[in-house]
């Protein structure tokens, strides 16, 4: 039985954990038996916090609406507020008399500074819990006691560590406080686009919220996981889980995913490697947070400082063409258009488009990271910059800079039928598959029959591949010479 409301309430502060199930901080709040104040703060006022991008705002709007409905069914309400988190927490405590505060940890430097300050100044007990990751990043160390810089030893270390805990049960009731705290309405936060309303494709593709995450997980485990290791790099049939935005906003926990995968693995028969390959991708996310914990300015500074003198090009026209999916390279353009239309991009194509920006156009990886941050519904504060630095060759365990993806070969290997390109670059839909990787190689008659006029109905390549490759390698070699001579 829950205690009566004569007890001081406890504040549960939601952040990157917009779910009821397997929520350690919420579970603790329920176990106290106290009435609970369920609070979400949109904080863009505390120093150093990075404002989320436009696509993430769209997702957050709908995720909070979903969470609010779930909370209502359990007998409570979600209080929404905007402002500096420290000020809001103090205000809510003053109005309610709450003597406890709980949350699940974050790992960005600015976020941790905010949390430490609030914890030290809260008039009562303030506790944090591990609800974002499978393992605490600060506790994973090499044999020498330092942080990991390479993924494979990181993975092996975690496989030898105690297994991730099992998910907590979903509460059946969330006791409500008698205090009628004023909150704001989500519609007043301006998270949804209006003019222009670019979110139609997002609405068609996604169902934000904990229930939407559960549907995605069930579909992946029952239909796709067994083919994941063999098909994950092929964007046309797309055998990926598409759980990344749900995971980014904490609508589902990594522990739920991990143990769902283990359960499904037992039913996969001979192809158990597919399940492990998928879990390795979960651990890539862990590795990214490990890097963020140790190197906080992951989105702004080269992990490999030898690239600080690298001569990136300033190319506004090239950057614009890349953002709009008008580079003249179909696989690159398909990826960039998928991003704009759906707020998401297949991981193989993320690597191809990222490599093109950094190595074909030689534009600073930070420009790409910022565009993805604004455009991705799964724009993660650790995975997004860590992945861009991996692509650029500037990061930890990175693909070397001299590894330059050939867009035509990537297209031929992973989208041989052209299904992906035709879906997102419809002006090429009548072009035979054998020419979709390089339309400029198609005979004139084939182009005419297909209704393709290079430079008019579809762009001619903005840079020639061989030239771009040689330019990138020459610049890299020049940069190496500068570093070696200093």
MOZI-V544750 format. One record per pair of residues at least 12 apart in sequence whose ideal C-beta (glycine too) atoms are under 6 Angstrom apart, sorted by the first residue. I is the first residue (numbers start at 1). J is the second residue. D is the distance in Angstrom with one decimal. If there is no record, write none. Layout:
i=I j=J d=D
i=I j=J d=D
This chain:
i=2 j=33 d=5.0
i=2 j=175 d=4.7
i=3 j=33 d=4.3
i=5 j=35 d=5.0
i=5 j=178 d=4.8
i=7 j=34 d=5.0
i=8 j=97 d=5.1
i=8 j=98 d=5.8
i=8 j=99 d=4.2
i=9 j=34 d=5.7
i=9 j=35 d=4.4
i=9 j=37 d=5.2
i=9 j=96 d=5.4
i=9 j=98 d=4.7
i=9 j=177 d=4.2
i=10 j=29 d=5.0
i=10 j=32 d=5.6
i=10 j=34 d=4.5
i=10 j=36 d=5.6
i=10 j=100 d=4.1
i=11 j=37 d=4.7
i=11 j=39 d=5.7
i=11 j=98 d=4.9
i=11 j=101 d=4.6
i=12 j=25 d=6.0
i=12 j=26 d=5.4
i=12 j=29 d=4.5
i=12 j=36 d=5.5
i=12 j=38 d=5.3
i=12 j=102 d=5.7
i=13 j=39 d=5.2
i=13 j=103 d=4.2
i=14 j=40 d=4.5
i=16 j=132 d=5.7
i=16 j=250 d=4.6
i=17 j=104 d=4.6
i=17 j=131 d=5.1
i=17 j=250 d=3.7
i=18 j=63 d=5.0
i=18 j=67 d=4.9
i=18 j=249 d=5.2
i=18 j=250 d=5.3
i=18 j=251 d=5.4
i=19 j=210 d=4.6
i=19 j=250 d=5.8
i=19 j=251 d=5.2
i=20 j=70 d=5.4
i=20 j=170 d=5.7
i=21 j=170 d=4.2
i=22 j=167 d=3.8
i=22 j=168 d=4.9
i=22 j=253 d=4.5
i=22 j=255 d=6.0
i=22 j=256 d=5.4
i=24 j=129 d=3.8
i=24 j=131 d=4.5
i=25 j=102 d=4.3
i=25 j=103 d=5.4
i=25 j=104 d=4.8
i=25 j=129 d=4.6
i=27 j=168 d=4.7
i=28 j=102 d=5.6
i=29 j=102 d=5.5
i=30 j=171 d=4.8
i=35 j=175 d=4.8
i=35 j=176 d=6.0
i=35 j=177 d=3.9
i=36 j=174 d=5.6
i=36 j=175 d=5.8
i=37 j=96 d=6.0
i=37 j=177 d=5.5
i=38 j=71 d=5.7
i=38 j=76 d=5.7
i=38 j=78 d=5.1
i=39 j=79 d=5.0
i=40 j=80 d=5.4
i=41 j=81 d=5.4
i=41 j=85 d=5.0
i=41 j=88 d=5.0
i=42 j=82 d=4.6
i=43 j=85 d=4.5
i=45 j=83 d=5.9
i=45 j=84 d=4.1
i=46 j=84 d=5.1
i=46 j=85 d=5.8
i=46 j=114 d=4.8
i=48 j=110 d=3.1
i=49 j=110 d=5.1
i=53 j=373 d=4.8
i=53 j=374 d=3.6
i=53 j=379 d=5.3
i=54 j=374 d=5.5
i=55 j=343 d=4.1
i=55 j=375 d=5.4
i=55 j=376 d=5.8
i=55 j=377 d=4.8
i=56 j=379 d=5.3
i=57 j=191 d=4.0
i=58 j=199 d=5.3
i=58 j=202 d=5.8
i=59 j=208 d=5.1
i=59 j=245 d=5.9
i=59 j=377 d=4.6
i=61 j=186 d=5.8
i=61 j=191 d=3.9
i=61 j=192 d=5.7
i=62 j=208 d=4.0
i=63 j=208 d=4.4
i=63 j=209 d=5.6
i=63 j=249 d=5.2
i=64 j=186 d=5.5
i=66 j=209 d=2.7
i=74 j=173 d=5.7
i=74 j=174 d=4.4
i=75 j=173 d=5.6
i=75 j=174 d=5.7
i=75 j=176 d=5.7
i=76 j=174 d=4.0
i=76 j=176 d=4.6
i=79 j=181 d=5.2
i=79 j=183 d=4.1
i=80 j=183 d=4.7
i=80 j=184 d=4.9
i=85 j=114 d=5.6
i=86 j=118 d=5.3
i=89 j=118 d=5.6
i=96 j=179 d=4.5
i=99 j=124 d=3.9
i=100 j=124 d=5.7
i=100 j=125 d=4.8
i=101 j=122 d=5.3
i=101 j=126 d=4.4
i=102 j=127 d=5.2
i=103 j=128 d=5.6
i=104 j=129 d=5.2
i=104 j=131 d=3.3
i=104 j=132 d=5.9
i=105 j=128 d=4.9
i=107 j=289 d=5.2
i=107 j=292 d=5.6
i=107 j=293 d=5.1
i=108 j=381 d=5.4
i=109 j=296 d=3.5
i=133 j=286 d=5.7
i=133 j=289 d=5.7
i=134 j=164 d=4.3
i=134 j=254 d=4.9
i=134 j=286 d=5.8
i=137 j=289 d=5.0
i=137 j=290 d=4.1
i=137 j=293 d=4.2
i=138 j=293 d=5.6
i=140 j=290 d=6.0
i=147 j=294 d=4.2
i=149 j=396 d=4.6
i=150 j=397 d=4.5
i=151 j=287 d=5.3
i=151 j=397 d=4.8
i=154 j=287 d=5.2
i=155 j=283 d=5.3
i=164 j=255 d=5.2
i=164 j=258 d=4.9
i=167 j=255 d=5.1
i=167 j=256 d=4.9
i=201 j=341 d=3.9
i=201 j=342 d=5.1
i=202 j=343 d=4.9
i=205 j=342 d=4.5
i=209 j=251 d=6.0
i=210 j=251 d=4.8
i=213 j=246 d=3.6
i=213 j=251 d=4.3
i=213 j=252 d=3.9
i=216 j=242 d=5.9
i=216 j=243 d=5.3
i=217 j=260 d=5.9
i=220 j=241 d=4.0
i=221 j=260 d=5.8
i=221 j=264 d=4.4
i=224 j=239 d=4.7
i=225 j=264 d=5.5
i=225 j=274 d=5.8
i=225 j=275 d=5.9
i=226 j=268 d=5.2
i=226 j=271 d=5.6
i=226 j=274 d=5.4
i=227 j=239 d=5.0
i=228 j=274 d=4.5
i=228 j=277 d=5.9
i=228 j=278 d=5.0
i=229 j=273 d=5.3
i=229 j=274 d=4.3
i=229 j=277 d=4.2
i=233 j=348 d=4.5
i=233 j=414 d=5.3
i=234 j=414 d=5.3
i=235 j=346 d=3.8
i=235 j=349 d=5.3
i=235 j=420 d=4.3
i=236 j=415 d=5.4
i=236 j=419 d=3.5
i=236 j=420 d=4.3
i=244 j=378 d=3.8
i=245 j=377 d=4.3
i=245 j=378 d=4.0
i=248 j=378 d=4.7
i=248 j=380 d=4.9
i=254 j=282 d=5.7
i=261 j=275 d=5.1
i=261 j=278 d=5.9
i=261 j=279 d=5.5
i=285 j=383 d=5.6
i=288 j=382 d=3.9
i=288 j=383 d=4.5
i=288 j=386 d=3.9
i=289 j=382 d=4.4
i=291 j=386 d=5.3
i=291 j=396 d=5.5
i=292 j=382 d=4.1
i=298 j=385 d=4.3
i=299 j=369 d=5.9
i=299 j=385 d=3.9
i=302 j=394 d=4.4
i=303 j=389 d=5.3
i=303 j=394 d=5.9
i=303 j=395 d=4.6
i=303 j=396 d=5.5
i=304 j=394 d=5.0
i=306 j=483 d=5.0
i=307 j=394 d=4.5
i=309 j=479 d=6.0
i=309 j=482 d=5.4
i=310 j=479 d=4.7
i=311 j=475 d=5.7
i=312 j=364 d=4.1
i=313 j=362 d=4.4
i=313 j=363 d=6.0
i=315 j=361 d=5.8
i=315 j=363 d=5.8
i=318 j=361 d=4.6
i=318 j=462 d=6.0
i=319 j=363 d=5.7
i=321 j=462 d=5.3
i=322 j=357 d=5.4
i=323 j=371 d=5.8
i=325 j=337 d=4.0
i=326 j=459 d=4.8
i=327 j=462 d=5.2
i=328 j=459 d=4.1
i=328 j=460 d=5.1
i=328 j=461 d=3.7
i=328 j=462 d=5.6
i=329 j=407 d=4.5
i=330 j=421 d=4.6
i=330 j=425 d=5.5
i=330 j=436 d=5.7
i=331 j=352 d=5.8
i=331 j=407 d=5.3
i=331 j=411 d=3.9
i=332 j=353 d=5.3
i=332 j=356 d=4.9
i=332 j=407 d=5.6
i=333 j=425 d=5.4
i=334 j=420 d=5.6
i=334 j=421 d=4.7
i=334 j=424 d=4.1
i=334 j=425 d=5.1
i=335 j=349 d=3.7
i=335 j=353 d=4.4
i=336 j=353 d=5.9
i=337 j=424 d=4.4
i=338 j=424 d=5.0
i=339 j=375 d=5.2
i=343 j=377 d=3.8
i=344 j=377 d=5.9
i=348 j=414 d=5.6
i=351 j=391 d=6.0
i=352 j=405 d=5.5
i=352 j=410 d=5.1
i=354 j=368 d=5.7
i=354 j=391 d=3.8
i=355 j=391 d=5.7
i=355 j=405 d=4.0
i=358 j=392 d=4.7
i=359 j=404 d=4.7
i=359 j=472 d=4.6
i=360 j=463 d=5.6
i=360 j=468 d=4.1
i=362 j=472 d=5.9
i=365 j=388 d=4.8
i=365 j=392 d=3.7
i=368 j=388 d=5.8
i=369 j=385 d=5.4
i=369 j=388 d=4.2
i=372 j=384 d=5.8
i=401 j=476 d=5.1
i=404 j=469 d=5.2
i=408 j=437 d=4.4
i=408 j=438 d=4.9
i=411 j=437 d=3.8
i=412 j=437 d=4.9
i=417 j=433 d=5.7
i=418 j=433 d=4.2
i=418 j=436 d=4.0
i=421 j=436 d=5.1
i=427 j=457 d=5.3
i=427 j=458 d=5.0
i=430 j=450 d=4.2
i=430 j=451 d=5.7
i=431 j=450 d=4.4
i=431 j=452 d=5.8
